[in-house]
Amino acid sequence: MSVATVTEMSQQTVEVKFEGEQVGSYTDKKNTTYTLYSVPDDLYVVHVDEGDESWLETNGHQGLSEGMLGTFFPQLAEAFVGERVFPHNFVGNGSGSKHVNHR
């Protein structure tokens, strides 16, 4: 799979290649389309297309976990990941972030 993106400032097209399988997509009320791809190691990437701008959300090229999908892309997580995905909940503790478990 490859995704081409265009940046408005420099008008350059960048092609990003990765191996993955399209799982599904969701379009919000602002007509932004979020396409979910499954990649190796039970991770995901999301292609975001706002019409005149698009990009690939990869979590710094590491891939997104199911919990991260629940936090940042809840519609995709609920519709395509299967069981209920609880989002990450981060609480500031002065020296960074701490994960809080949901029960």
N, CA, C and O atoms as CSV, one atom per row, in Angstrom:
chain,resi,resn,atom,element,x,y,z
A,1,MET,N,N,0.849,-1.165,0.000
A,1,MET,CA,C,0.000,0.000,0.000
A,1,MET,C,C,0.885,1.214,0.000
A,1,MET,O,O,1.872,1.249,0.734
A,2,SER,N,N,0.575,2.196,-0.783
A,2,SER,CA,C,1.293,3.458,-0.740
A,2,SER,C,C,0.272,4.586,-0.707
A,2,SER,O,O,-0.810,4.491,-1.287
A,3,VAL,N,N,0.638,5.631,-0.026
A,3,VAL,CA,C,-0.243,6.782,0.128
A,3,VAL,C,C,0.539,8.018,-0.283
A,3,VAL,O,O,1.641,8.247,0.215
A,4,ALA,N,N,-0.012,8.808,-1.176
A,4,ALA,CA,C,0.644,10.037,-1.595
A,4,ALA,C,C,0.019,11.203,-0.845
A,4,ALA,O,O,-1.203,11.299,-0.734
A,5,THR,N,N,0.859,12.080,-0.335
A,5,THR,CA,C,0.368,13.267,0.353
A,5,THR,C,C,0.987,14.499,-0.280
A,5,THR,O,O,2.113,14.452,-0.774
A,6,VAL,N,N,0.261,15.589,-0.264
A,6,VAL,CA,C,0.750,16.841,-0.830
A,6,VAL,C,C,0.779,17.879,0.287
A,6,VAL,O,O,-0.210,18.071,0.994
A,7,THR,N,N,1.913,18.542,0.437
A,7,THR,CA,C,1.999,19.615,1.415
A,7,THR,C,C,1.794,20.933,0.700
A,7,THR,O,O,2.362,21.169,-0.366
A,8,GLU,N,N,0.974,21.796,1.295
A,8,GLU,CA,C,0.590,23.037,0.636
A,8,GLU,C,C,1.757,24.004,0.488
A,8,GLU,O,O,1.852,24.688,-0.532
A,9,MET,N,N,2.639,24.082,1.465
A,9,MET,CA,C,3.734,25.043,1.427
A,9,MET,C,C,4.690,24.803,0.267
A,9,MET,O,O,5.031,25.736,-0.461
A,10,SER,N,N,5.118,23.579,0.091
A,10,SER,CA,C,6.123,23.318,-0.929
A,10,SER,C,C,5.562,22.608,-2.152
A,10,SER,O,O,6.272,22.424,-3.141
A,11,GLN,N,N,4.297,22.207,-2.096
A,11,GLN,CA,C,3.657,21.518,-3.209
A,11,GLN,C,C,4.441,20.299,-3.664
A,11,GLN,O,O,4.583,20.064,-4.864
A,12,GLN,N,N,4.950,19.521,-2.719
A,12,GLN,CA,C,5.655,18.287,-3.036
A,12,GLN,C,C,4.762,17.103,-2.720
A,12,GLN,O,O,4.005,17.121,-1.749
A,13,THR,N,N,4.856,16.085,-3.540
A,13,THR,CA,C,4.137,14.847,-3.282
A,13,THR,C,C,5.105,13.867,-2.652
A,13,THR,O,O,6.215,13.660,-3.142
A,14,VAL,N,N,4.667,13.267,-1.558
A,14,VAL,CA,C,5.483,12.292,-0.847
A,14,VAL,C,C,4.747,10.973,-0.880
A,14,VAL,O,O,3.565,10.913,-0.543
A,15,GLU,N,N,5.425,9.920,-1.280
A,15,GLU,CA,C,4.821,8.594,-1.299
A,15,GLU,C,C,5.349,7.801,-0.122
A,15,GLU,O,O,6.558,7.667,0.065
A,16,VAL,N,N,4.418,7.275,0.674
A,16,VAL,CA,C,4.772,6.475,1.837
A,16,VAL,C,C,4.346,5.043,1.560
A,16,VAL,O,O,3.185,4.787,1.242
A,17,LYS,N,N,5.286,4.108,1.680
A,17,LYS,CA,C,4.972,2.700,1.441
A,17,LYS,C,C,5.030,1.931,2.754
A,17,LYS,O,O,5.930,2.120,3.572
A,18,PHE,N,N,4.053,1.065,2.926
A,18,PHE,CA,C,4.034,0.190,4.085
A,18,PHE,C,C,3.233,-1.055,3.723
A,18,PHE,O,O,2.429,-1.042,2.791
A,19,GLU,N,N,3.462,-2.124,4.470
A,19,GLU,CA,C,2.702,-3.343,4.252
A,19,GLU,C,C,1.584,-3.397,5.257
A,19,GLU,O,O,1.816,-3.328,6.464
A,20,GLY,N,N,0.374,-3.520,4.765
A,20,GLY,CA,C,-0.772,-3.573,5.646
A,20,GLY,C,C,-2.020,-3.926,4.873
A,20,GLY,O,O,-2.034,-3.963,3.642
A,21,GLU,N,N,-3.064,-4.184,5.628
A,21,GLU,CA,C,-4.339,-4.548,5.026
A,21,GLU,C,C,-5.392,-3.537,5.462
A,21,GLU,O,O,-5.510,-3.229,6.648
A,22,GLN,N,N,-6.159,-3.022,4.500
A,22,GLN,CA,C,-7.200,-2.063,4.838
A,22,GLN,C,C,-8.293,-2.773,5.624
A,22,GLN,O,O,-8.829,-3.791,5.188
A,23,VAL,N,N,-8.613,-2.218,6.788
A,23,VAL,CA,C,-9.608,-2.809,7.668
A,23,VAL,C,C,-10.960,-2.129,7.476
A,23,VAL,O,O,-11.994,-2.797,7.482
A,24,GLY,N,N,-10.960,-0.810,7.306
A,24,GLY,CA,C,-12.198,-0.077,7.122
A,24,GLY,C,C,-11.945,1.411,7.138
A,24,GLY,O,O,-10.815,1.857,7.332
A,25,SER,N,N,-13.008,2.186,6.931
A,25,SER,CA,C,-12.855,3.640,6.948
A,25,SER,C,C,-14.091,4.285,7.548
A,25,SER,O,O,-15.151,3.667,7.656
A,26,TYR,N,N,-13.929,5.536,7.933
A,26,TYR,CA,C,-14.979,6.314,8.570
A,26,TYR,C,C,-14.856,7.750,8.067
A,26,TYR,O,O,-13.750,8.286,7.996
A,27,THR,N,N,-15.968,8.374,7.720
A,27,THR,CA,C,-15.974,9.773,7.305
A,27,THR,C,C,-16.803,10.561,8.306
A,27,THR,O,O,-17.948,10.208,8.586
A,28,ASP,N,N,-16.223,11.631,8.847
A,28,ASP,CA,C,-16.922,12.421,9.861
A,28,ASP,C,C,-17.764,13.525,9.227
A,28,ASP,O,O,-17.847,13.627,8.003
A,29,LYS,N,N,-18.388,14.350,10.068
A,29,LYS,CA,C,-19.280,15.408,9.595
A,29,LYS,C,C,-18.557,16.506,8.830
A,29,LYS,O,O,-19.183,17.238,8.063
A,30,LYS,N,N,-17.237,16.632,9.026
A,30,LYS,CA,C,-16.442,17.629,8.310
A,30,LYS,C,C,-15.923,17.079,6.989
A,30,LYS,O,O,-15.138,17.733,6.302
A,31,ASN,N,N,-16.365,15.865,6.634
A,31,ASN,CA,C,-15.970,15.174,5.409
A,31,ASN,C,C,-14.501,14.741,5.415
A,31,ASN,O,O,-13.887,14.594,4.357
A,32,THR,N,N,-13.949,14.541,6.597
A,32,THR,CA,C,-12.605,13.984,6.729
A,32,THR,C,C,-12.742,12.469,6.768
A,32,THR,O,O,-13.555,11.936,7.523
A,33,THR,N,N,-11.947,11.772,5.955
A,33,THR,CA,C,-12.001,10.316,5.909
A,33,THR,C,C,-10.803,9.731,6.630
A,33,THR,O,O,-9.661,10.125,6.393
A,34,TYR,N,N,-11.079,8.789,7.509
A,34,TYR,CA,C,-10.057,8.080,8.281
A,34,TYR,C,C,-10.083,6.633,7.817
A,34,TYR,O,O,-11.097,5.950,7.960
A,35,THR,N,N,-8.965,6.159,7.257
A,35,THR,CA,C,-8.899,4.785,6.778
A,35,THR,C,C,-7.936,4.006,7.658
A,35,THR,O,O,-6.782,4.399,7.832
A,36,LEU,N,N,-8.416,2.899,8.211
A,36,LEU,CA,C,-7.654,2.081,9.147
A,36,LEU,C,C,-6.974,0.935,8.411
A,36,LEU,O,O,-7.603,0.222,7.630
A,37,TYR,N,N,-5.673,0.767,8.671
A,37,TYR,CA,C,-4.903,-0.336,8.106
A,37,TYR,C,C,-4.301,-1.157,9.237
A,37,TYR,O,O,-3.789,-0.612,10.215
A,38,SER,N,N,-4.370,-2.469,9.089
A,38,SER,CA,C,-3.719,-3.383,10.014
A,38,SER,C,C,-2.317,-3.652,9.489
A,38,SER,O,O,-2.138,-3.974,8.315
A,39,VAL,N,N,-1.314,-3.518,10.370
A,39,VAL,CA,C,0.081,-3.767,9.990
A,39,VAL,C,C,0.637,-4.851,10.912
A,39,VAL,O,O,-0.016,-5.206,11.893
A,40,PRO,N,N,1.821,-5.385,10.625
A,40,PRO,CA,C,2.367,-6.467,11.454
A,40,PRO,C,C,2.438,-6.134,12.939
A,40,PRO,O,O,2.422,-4.967,13.329
A,41,ASP,N,N,2.515,-7.167,13.752
A,41,ASP,CA,C,2.639,-7.077,15.212
A,41,ASP,C,C,1.374,-6.556,15.889
A,41,ASP,O,O,1.456,-5.902,16.928
A,42,ASP,N,N,0.197,-6.839,15.307
A,42,ASP,CA,C,-1.094,-6.431,15.888
A,42,ASP,C,C,-1.180,-4.924,16.112
A,42,ASP,O,O,-1.721,-4.471,17.120
A,43,LEU,N,N,-0.647,-4.153,15.173
A,43,LEU,CA,C,-0.678,-2.698,15.243
A,43,LEU,C,C,-1.460,-2.148,14.065
A,43,LEU,O,O,-1.833,-2.888,13.155
A,44,TYR,N,N,-1.706,-0.841,14.087
A,44,TYR,CA,C,-2.495,-0.184,13.062
A,44,TYR,C,C,-1.858,1.139,12.656
A,44,TYR,O,O,-1.088,1.724,13.418
A,45,VAL,N,N,-2.181,1.606,11.458
A,45,VAL,CA,C,-1.890,2.967,11.021
A,45,VAL,C,C,-3.190,3.523,10.444
A,45,VAL,O,O,-4.055,2.772,9.993
A,46,VAL,N,N,-3.313,4.848,10.466
A,46,VAL,CA,C,-4.530,5.495,9.985
A,46,VAL,C,C,-4.158,6.551,8.952
A,46,VAL,O,O,-3.335,7.427,9.217
A,47,HIS,N,N,-4.770,6.463,7.774
A,47,HIS,CA,C,-4.611,7.491,6.754
A,47,HIS,C,C,-5.742,8.492,6.943
A,47,HIS,O,O,-6.916,8.123,6.922
A,48,VAL,N,N,-5.384,9.764,7.129
A,48,VAL,CA,C,-6.354,10.834,7.339
A,48,VAL,C,C,-6.386,11.680,6.074
A,48,VAL,O,O,-5.350,12.171,5.626
A,49,ASP,N,N,-7.569,11.850,5.500
A,49,ASP,CA,C,-7.721,12.629,4.271
A,49,ASP,C,C,-8.741,13.733,4.504
A,49,ASP,O,O,-9.936,13.473,4.650
A,50,GLU,N,N,-8.250,14.975,4.537
A,50,GLU,CA,C,-9.126,16.143,4.729
A,50,GLU,C,C,-9.479,16.807,3.406
A,50,GLU,O,O,-9.961,17.940,3.404
A,51,GLY,N,N,-9.257,16.146,2.300
A,51,GLY,CA,C,-9.560,16.719,0.991
A,51,GLY,C,C,-8.342,17.342,0.362
A,51,GLY,O,O,-7.746,16.766,-0.548
A,52,ASP,N,N,-7.955,18.541,0.848
A,52,ASP,CA,C,-6.785,19.205,0.279
A,52,ASP,C,C,-5.515,18.881,1.054
A,52,ASP,O,O,-4.434,19.337,0.683
A,53,GLU,N,N,-5.629,18.110,2.111
A,53,GLU,CA,C,-4.470,17.714,2.907
A,53,GLU,C,C,-4.687,16.296,3.416
A,53,GLU,O,O,-5.793,15.941,3.824
A,54,SER,N,N,-3.631,15.483,3.394
A,54,SER,CA,C,-3.746,14.128,3.926
A,54,SER,C,C,-2.416,13.698,4.530
A,54,SER,O,O,-1.356,14.198,4.154
A,55,TRP,N,N,-2.489,12.761,5.474
A,55,TRP,CA,C,-1.279,12.274,6.133
A,55,TRP,C,C,-1.539,10.900,6.721
A,55,TRP,O,O,-2.676,10.427,6.763
A,56,LEU,N,N,-0.476,10.273,7.171
A,56,LEU,CA,C,-0.537,8.935,7.756
A,56,LEU,C,C,-0.174,9.035,9.229
A,56,LEU,O,O,0.916,9.493,9.572
A,57,GLU,N,N,-1.082,8.607,10.105
A,57,GLU,CA,C,-0.830,8.580,11.545
A,57,GLU,C,C,-0.174,7.242,11.873
A,57,GLU,O,O,-0.781,6.184,11.709
A,58,THR,N,N,1.075,7.304,12.338
A,58,THR,CA,C,1.836,6.071,12.566
A,58,THR,C,C,2.410,5.935,13.963
A,58,THR,O,O,3.061,4.934,14.262
A,59,ASN,N,N,2.185,6.923,14.831
A,59,ASN,CA,C,2.796,6.924,16.168
A,59,ASN,C,C,4.313,6.873,16.047
A,59,ASN,O,O,4.964,6.012,16.639
A,60,GLY,N,N,4.860,7.785,15.291
A,60,GLY,CA,C,6.318,7.835,15.136
A,60,GLY,C,C,6.890,6.612,14.447
A,60,GLY,O,O,7.981,6.157,14.791
A,61,HIS,N,N,6.171,6.081,13.487
A,61,HIS,CA,C,6.559,4.905,12.696
A,61,HIS,C,C,6.510,3.616,13.509
A,61,HIS,O,O,7.022,2.593,13.054
A,62,GLN,N,N,5.905,3.635,14.702
A,62,GLN,CA,C,5.820,2.436,15.534
A,62,GLN,C,C,4.505,1.691,15.350
A,62,GLN,O,O,4.422,0.506,15.672
A,63,GLY,N,N,3.487,2.352,14.843
A,63,GLY,CA,C,2.164,1.756,14.739
A,63,GLY,C,C,1.342,2.105,15.967
A,63,GLY,O,O,1.887,2.430,17.022
A,64,LEU,N,N,0.040,2.035,15.823
A,64,LEU,CA,C,-0.888,2.366,16.897
A,64,LEU,C,C,-1.439,1.081,17.508
A,64,LEU,O,O,-1.842,0.175,16.779
A,65,SER,N,N,-1.461,0.994,18.829
A,65,SER,CA,C,-2.057,-0.157,19.509
A,65,SER,C,C,-3.579,0.007,19.504
A,65,SER,O,O,-4.090,1.063,19.129
A,66,GLU,N,N,-4.300,-1.037,19.919
A,66,GLU,CA,C,-5.752,-0.934,20.014
A,66,GLU,C,C,-6.155,0.150,21.004
A,66,GLU,O,O,-7.120,0.875,20.761
A,67,GLY,N,N,-5.439,0.273,22.108
A,67,GLY,CA,C,-5.739,1.307,23.092
A,67,GLY,C,C,-5.554,2.704,22.532
A,67,GLY,O,O,-6.342,3.605,22.820
A,68,MET,N,N,-4.510,2.884,21.730
A,68,MET,CA,C,-4.281,4.188,21.108
A,68,MET,C,C,-5.393,4.506,20.114
A,68,MET,O,O,-5.830,5.652,20.014
A,69,LEU,N,N,-5.854,3.484,19.373
A,69,LEU,CA,C,-6.976,3.709,18.462
A,69,LEU,C,C,-8.201,4.172,19.239
A,69,LEU,O,O,-8.908,5.082,18.807
A,70,GLY,N,N,-8.454,3.544,20.391
A,70,GLY,CA,C,-9.592,3.926,21.210
A,70,GLY,C,C,-9.502,5.358,21.694
A,70,GLY,O,O,-10.523,6.023,21.868
A,71,THR,N,N,-8.285,5.839,21.914
A,71,THR,CA,C,-8.079,7.206,22.378
A,71,THR,C,C,-8.207,8.220,21.255
A,71,THR,O,O,-8.939,9.202,21.381
A,72,PHE,N,N,-7.501,7.987,20.159
A,72,PHE,CA,C,-7.390,8.988,19.099
A,72,PHE,C,C,-8.386,8.807,17.951
A,72,PHE,O,O,-8.728,9.773,17.269
A,73,PHE,N,N,-8.849,7.579,17.739
A,73,PHE,CA,C,-9.782,7.293,16.646
A,73,PHE,C,C,-10.873,6.349,17.151
A,73,PHE,O,O,-10.970,5.215,16.683
A,74,PRO,N,N,-11.700,6.806,18.103
A,74,PRO,CA,C,-12.677,5.909,18.717
A,74,PRO,C,C,-13.689,5.309,17.740
A,74,PRO,O,O,-14.122,4.172,17.926
A,75,GLN,N,N,-14.072,6.060,16.699
A,75,GLN,CA,C,-15.033,5.525,15.733
A,75,GLN,C,C,-14.441,4.323,14.998
A,75,GLN,O,O,-15.129,3.327,14.777
A,76,LEU,N,N,-13.171,4.418,14.621
A,76,LEU,CA,C,-12.518,3.294,13.941
A,76,LEU,C,C,-12.365,2.108,14.884
A,76,LEU,O,O,-12.606,0.965,14.497
A,77,ALA,N,N,-11.967,2.380,16.114
A,77,ALA,CA,C,-11.766,1.307,17.089
A,77,ALA,C,C,-13.064,0.555,17.350
A,77,ALA,O,O,-13.084,-0.676,17.344
A,78,GLU,N,N,-14.139,1.285,17.577
A,78,GLU,CA,C,-15.418,0.649,17.877
A,78,GLU,C,C,-15.977,-0.116,16.684
A,78,GLU,O,O,-16.571,-1.181,16.854
A,79,ALA,N,N,-15.793,0.416,15.483
A,79,ALA,CA,C,-16.387,-0.199,14.302
A,79,ALA,C,C,-15.585,-1.377,13.751
A,79,ALA,O,O,-16.170,-2.307,13.195
A,80,PHE,N,N,-14.254,-1.358,13.895
A,80,PHE,CA,C,-13.457,-2.323,13.152
A,80,PHE,C,C,-12.507,-3.187,13.968
A,80,PHE,O,O,-11.932,-4.126,13.419
A,81,VAL,N,N,-12.318,-2.911,15.255
A,81,VAL,CA,C,-11.326,-3.672,16.007
A,81,VAL,C,C,-11.945,-4.861,16.741
A,81,VAL,O,O,-11.210,-5.669,17.309
A,82,GLY,N,N,-13.238,-4.988,16.747
A,82,GLY,CA,C,-13.841,-6.168,17.364
A,82,GLY,C,C,-14.374,-5.875,18.738
A,82,GLY,O,O,-15.359,-5.151,18.880
A,83,GLU,N,N,-13.734,-6.433,19.770
A,83,GLU,CA,C,-14.243,-6.217,21.110
A,83,GLU,C,C,-14.077,-4.759,21.517
A,83,GLU,O,O,-13.370,-3.984,20.873
A,84,ARG,N,N,-14.750,-4.416,22.605
A,84,ARG,CA,C,-14.692,-3.029,23.081
A,84,ARG,C,C,-13.264,-2.654,23.408
A,84,ARG,O,O,-12.576,-3.363,24.142
A,85,VAL,N,N,-12.822,-1.534,22.861
A,85,VAL,CA,C,-11.473,-1.041,23.101
A,85,VAL,C,C,-11.563,0.137,24.052
A,85,VAL,O,O,-12.251,1.120,23.773
A,86,PHE,N,N,-10.866,0.037,25.178
A,86,PHE,CA,C,-10.844,1.137,26.124
A,86,PHE,C,C,-9.718,2.076,25.762
A,86,PHE,O,O,-8.591,1.635,25.535
A,87,PRO,N,N,-10.004,3.372,25.702
A,87,PRO,CA,C,-8.947,4.327,25.362
A,87,PRO,C,C,-7.932,4.454,26.487
A,87,PRO,O,O,-8.225,4.173,27.649
A,88,HIS,N,N,-6.749,4.877,26.118
A,88,HIS,CA,C,-5.730,5.203,27.107
A,88,HIS,C,C,-6.197,6.433,27.866
A,88,HIS,O,O,-6.799,7.334,27.280
A,89,ASN,N,N,-5.930,6.479,29.140
A,89,ASN,CA,C,-6.252,7.655,29.931
A,89,ASN,C,C,-4.973,8.069,30.640
A,89,ASN,O,O,-4.481,7.344,31.504
A,90,PHE,N,N,-4.439,9.209,30.289
A,90,PHE,CA,C,-3.168,9.648,30.832
A,90,PHE,C,C,-3.397,10.740,31.873
A,90,PHE,O,O,-4.180,11.665,31.662
A,91,VAL,N,N,-2.703,10.614,32.990
A,91,VAL,CA,C,-2.806,11.579,34.069
A,91,VAL,C,C,-1.438,12.175,34.304
A,91,VAL,O,O,-0.471,11.442,34.514
A,92,GLY,N,N,-1.340,13.498,34.272
A,92,GLY,CA,C,-0.059,14.153,34.509
A,92,GLY,C,C,0.372,13.966,35.954
A,92,GLY,O,O,-0.436,14.125,36.869
A,93,ASN,N,N,1.652,13.626,36.168
A,93,ASN,CA,C,2.155,13.455,37.524
A,93,ASN,C,C,3.397,14.296,37.772
A,93,ASN,O,O,4.155,14.033,38.706
A,94,GLY,N,N,3.606,15.312,36.935
A,94,GLY,CA,C,4.743,16.195,37.128
A,94,GLY,C,C,6.005,15.733,36.435
A,94,GLY,O,O,6.847,16.556,36.076
A,95,SER,N,N,6.156,14.429,36.240
A,95,SER,CA,C,7.382,13.934,35.618
A,95,SER,C,C,7.093,13.125,34.373
A,95,SER,O,O,7.928,12.325,33.948
A,96,GLY,N,N,5.941,13.314,33.786
A,96,GLY,CA,C,5.580,12.565,32.594
A,96,GLY,C,C,4.149,12.098,32.704
A,96,GLY,O,O,3.375,12.638,33.494
A,97,SER,N,N,3.791,11.099,31.921
A,97,SER,CA,C,2.437,10.595,31.919
A,97,SER,C,C,2.398,9.198,32.508
A,97,SER,O,O,3.372,8.448,32.446
A,98,LYS,N,N,1.275,8.873,33.069
A,98,LYS,CA,C,1.080,7.581,33.700
A,98,LYS,C,C,-0.194,6.972,33.133
A,98,LYS,O,O,-1.205,7.664,33.009
A,99,HIS,N,N,-0.164,5.705,32.792
A,99,HIS,CA,C,-1.313,5.019,32.262
A,99,HIS,C,C,-2.237,4.614,33.398
A,99,HIS,O,O,-1.783,4.080,34.409
A,100,VAL,N,N,-3.521,4.863,33.239
A,100,VAL,CA,C,-4.504,4.494,34.249
A,100,VAL,C,C,-5.351,3.377,33.681
A,100,VAL,O,O,-5.923,3.537,32.602
A,101,ASN,N,N,-5.452,2.248,34.369
A,101,ASN,CA,C,-6.254,1.123,33.918
A,101,ASN,C,C,-7.730,1.367,34.177
A,101,ASN,O,O,-8.109,1.897,35.222
A,102,HIS,N,N,-8.569,0.971,33.207
A,102,HIS,CA,C,-10.012,1.061,33.352
A,102,HIS,C,C,-10.530,-0.289,33.797
A,102,HIS,O,O,-10.028,-1.318,33.343
A,103,ARG,N,N,-11.507,-0.314,34.659
A,103,ARG,CA,C,-12.111,-1.573,35.099
A,103,ARG,C,C,-13.606,-1.458,34.973
A,103,ARG,O,O,-14.327,-2.404,35.288
